[in-house]
Amino acid sequence: MSKLLDPHLIDTALNNKSAIKLAIAILRDNWDDIYEANPIYKRRINVNDLELAKCIYDAEIVDSKLNFDDYASVHNFVVKNDAFLEISAKDLLLRNFK
């Protein structure tokens, strides 16, 4: 059973489309599309992006290539997106597997 969304998350989704777009890009593992849309500014994945993506993942709203509970999935995501990840975001992703 999926988790219900926090009201704050719903408010964010309704009022901040860019945050949701970034979170979905994480879940679909297509962050390179975000970069290609604006190559002048290399937008990095931060902790807030991951936390929002995890909430969406837990609520099972969109299909996700990234499984936050599976080491192989997280590892593959980190390897592919290492250049886009802030250190704190990488630490958050790998925290449960240390």
Secondary structure, 3 states (H helix, E strand, C coil): CCCCCCHHHHHHHHHCHHHHHHHHHHHCCCHHHHHHHCCCCCCCECHHHHHHHHHHHHCCCCCCCCCCCCHHHHHHHHHHHHHHECHHHHHHHHHHHC
